[in-house]
Amino acid sequence: MESTQRLNIFTCILADHDSIRGVMNTLLSGEIDIRRKRVIFRRMLPLFRAHAYGVEQSLMKEGLRHDAARPLVLRCLEEHELAEVSLHRVGLAEIDEVWDARMKVFCHLLTAHLSRTEKTFPALREALPEELLEELAMKYIDVRNKFNLNPIQEIPVKPDLVYDQAGRIGYIIAWILGVPAWILLLVFLIRGH
């Protein structure tokens, strides 16, 4: 008889943590130009926000009901608020150098938060009944998927993004259709290609 591993909230959260860490490692690597980093960062935000909201509405909501877990959960919730403030500041940066600095601070804050959150898992696991962990996993996935994400989303960071290729094709089609070269050059410069 084969044993099947039951779904639980911690494995779901860890899967998203791994995806988010992968993207942040790419952003911090220095191998990618700033324009590409901005695109990757924007593509990561829905996963981050869906994940944070899913955790808040499942594990954190339940954890607040248990005295042993409450201080840990409150700290995690505060860190979610700080992450949103940091994200807002990243969004306000117009100069690439400032944006890059703020994005790196956000990534470092988030990396530390993910690690601290994972350190709360043993205490939360002890405080919560085993049968509740599967129920919380289902709630997490349900809330998270309202953001139109798969339960575990991998974010492509290496291949060219589809709309980059579509933009290049659009330039070629416009050129074929006879759009004056100075207009194409202007659009090309504005888009930053």
C-alpha positions as CSV (number, residue, x, y, z in Angstrom):
1,M,0.0,0.0,0.0
2,E,1.5,3.3,-1.1
3,S,1.5,6.2,1.3
4,T,0.4,9.5,-0.2
5,Q,1.6,12.7,1.3
6,R,-1.3,14.9,2.4
7,L,-1.4,18.5,1.2
8,N,-0.7,21.0,3.9
9,I,-0.4,24.8,4.2
10,F,3.4,24.7,4.8
11,T,4.3,22.8,1.6
12,C,2.1,25.3,-0.4
13,I,3.8,28.3,1.1
14,L,7.3,26.9,0.7
15,A,6.6,26.2,-3.0
16,D,5.8,29.9,-3.5
17,H,8.7,31.0,-1.4
18,D,11.0,29.0,-3.7
19,S,9.5,30.6,-6.8
20,I,9.8,34.1,-5.3
21,R,13.4,33.4,-4.1
22,G,14.3,32.3,-7.6
23,V,13.1,35.5,-9.1
24,M,14.8,37.6,-6.5
25,N,18.1,35.8,-7.0
26,T,17.9,36.6,-10.7
27,L,17.1,40.3,-10.0
28,L,20.1,40.5,-7.6
29,S,22.5,38.7,-9.8
30,G,23.8,41.7,-11.8
31,E,23.7,39.7,-15.1
32,I,20.6,41.4,-16.4
33,D,20.2,45.0,-17.6
34,I,17.9,47.4,-15.8
35,R,15.2,47.3,-18.4
36,R,14.9,43.6,-18.2
37,K,15.0,43.7,-14.4
38,R,12.0,46.1,-14.4
39,V,10.0,43.7,-16.5
40,I,10.9,40.7,-14.4
41,F,10.1,42.6,-11.2
42,R,6.7,43.6,-12.6
43,R,6.0,40.0,-13.5
44,M,6.9,38.8,-10.0
45,L,4.5,41.3,-8.2
46,P,1.2,39.4,-8.9
47,L,2.8,36.2,-7.4
48,F,4.1,38.1,-4.4
49,R,0.8,39.8,-3.7
50,A,-1.3,36.7,-4.3
51,H,1.0,34.7,-2.0
52,A,1.0,37.4,0.8
53,Y,-2.8,37.7,0.7
54,G,-3.3,33.9,0.6
55,V,-1.0,33.5,3.7
56,E,-2.8,36.3,5.5
57,Q,-6.3,34.9,4.8
58,S,-5.4,31.3,5.7
59,L,-2.4,30.6,8.0
60,M,-2.1,34.0,9.6
61,K,-5.9,34.3,10.2
62,E,-5.9,31.0,11.9
63,G,-2.6,31.6,13.8
64,L,-4.1,34.8,15.4
65,R,-6.6,32.5,17.2
66,H,-3.8,30.6,19.0
67,D,-1.9,32.3,21.9
68,A,1.3,30.5,21.2
69,A,1.4,31.5,17.5
70,R,-0.1,35.0,17.9
71,P,3.2,37.0,18.4
72,L,4.8,35.2,15.4
73,V,1.8,35.9,13.2
74,L,1.7,39.6,14.2
75,R,5.3,40.1,13.3
76,C,4.7,38.4,9.9
77,L,1.7,40.7,9.2
78,E,3.8,43.8,10.1
79,E,6.5,42.6,7.7
80,H,3.8,42.3,5.0
81,E,2.9,45.9,5.6
82,L,6.6,47.0,5.4
83,A,7.0,45.1,2.1
84,E,4.0,47.0,0.7
85,V,5.6,50.3,1.7
86,S,8.9,49.3,0.1
87,L,7.1,48.2,-3.1
88,H,5.4,51.6,-3.2
89,R,8.8,53.3,-3.0
90,V,10.2,51.1,-5.8
91,G,7.2,52.1,-7.9
92,L,7.9,55.8,-7.3
93,A,11.5,55.6,-8.6
94,E,11.9,57.0,-12.1
95,I,15.7,57.1,-12.3
96,D,17.1,53.6,-13.0
97,E,19.8,53.8,-10.4
98,V,17.3,54.7,-7.7
99,W,14.9,52.1,-8.9
100,D,17.6,49.4,-8.8
101,A,18.7,50.4,-5.3
102,R,15.1,50.3,-4.0
103,M,14.4,47.0,-5.7
104,K,17.5,45.5,-4.1
105,V,16.4,46.7,-0.7
106,F,12.9,45.2,-1.3
107,C,14.5,41.9,-2.3
108,H,16.7,41.8,0.8
109,L,13.8,42.6,3.1
110,L,11.6,40.0,1.4
111,T,14.3,37.3,1.6
112,A,14.8,37.9,5.3
113,H,11.0,37.9,5.8
114,L,10.6,34.5,4.0
115,S,13.3,33.0,6.2
116,R,11.7,34.3,9.4
117,T,8.3,33.1,8.3
118,E,9.7,29.6,7.7
119,K,11.2,29.6,11.2
120,T,7.6,30.1,12.6
121,F,6.4,26.9,10.9
122,P,7.3,24.6,13.7
123,A,5.5,26.7,16.3
124,L,2.5,27.1,14.0
125,R,2.5,23.4,13.2
126,E,2.4,22.6,16.9
127,A,-0.3,25.1,17.6
128,L,-2.6,23.9,14.8
129,P,-4.4,20.6,14.6
130,E,-3.1,18.3,11.8
131,E,-6.5,18.0,10.0
132,L,-6.6,21.8,9.9
133,L,-3.4,22.1,7.9
134,E,-5.0,20.5,4.8
135,E,-8.0,22.7,5.1
136,L,-5.8,25.8,5.4
137,A,-3.9,24.6,2.3
138,M,-7.1,24.5,0.3
139,K,-8.1,28.0,1.5
140,Y,-4.6,29.3,0.7
141,I,-4.8,27.9,-2.8
142,D,-8.3,29.2,-3.3
143,V,-7.6,32.7,-2.2
144,R,-4.3,32.8,-4.0
145,N,-5.8,31.6,-7.3
146,K,-8.3,34.5,-7.3
147,F,-5.3,36.4,-8.6
148,N,-5.4,34.0,-11.7
149,L,-2.2,32.2,-10.8
150,N,-1.5,28.5,-10.8
151,P,-1.0,26.9,-7.3
152,I,2.7,27.0,-8.0
153,Q,3.8,29.5,-10.7
154,E,7.1,29.4,-12.3
155,I,8.1,32.8,-13.7
156,P,10.2,32.7,-16.8
157,V,13.2,35.0,-16.5
158,K,15.7,33.8,-19.1
159,P,13.9,33.8,-22.5
160,D,12.8,36.9,-24.3
161,L,9.4,38.1,-23.2
162,V,6.6,37.7,-25.7
163,Y,5.7,41.4,-25.9
164,D,9.4,42.3,-26.5
165,Q,9.2,40.0,-29.6
166,A,5.8,41.3,-30.6
167,G,7.1,44.9,-30.4
168,R,9.9,44.1,-32.8
169,I,7.5,42.4,-35.2
170,G,5.2,45.5,-34.9
171,Y,8.1,47.7,-36.0
172,I,8.8,45.5,-39.0
173,I,5.1,45.4,-40.0
174,A,4.9,49.2,-39.6
175,W,8.0,49.6,-41.8
176,I,6.5,47.3,-44.4
177,L,3.3,49.3,-44.4
178,G,5.2,52.5,-45.1
179,V,5.2,54.3,-41.7
180,P,7.9,57.0,-42.0
181,A,11.3,56.0,-40.5
182,W,11.4,59.0,-38.2
183,I,8.1,57.9,-36.5
184,L,9.5,54.3,-36.1
185,L,12.7,55.8,-34.6
186,L,10.8,58.0,-32.2
187,V,8.7,55.0,-31.0
188,F,11.8,52.9,-30.8
189,L,13.5,55.5,-28.6
190,I,10.5,56.1,-26.4
191,R,10.1,52.3,-25.7
192,G,13.8,52.1,-25.0
193,H,14.7,49.3,-27.4
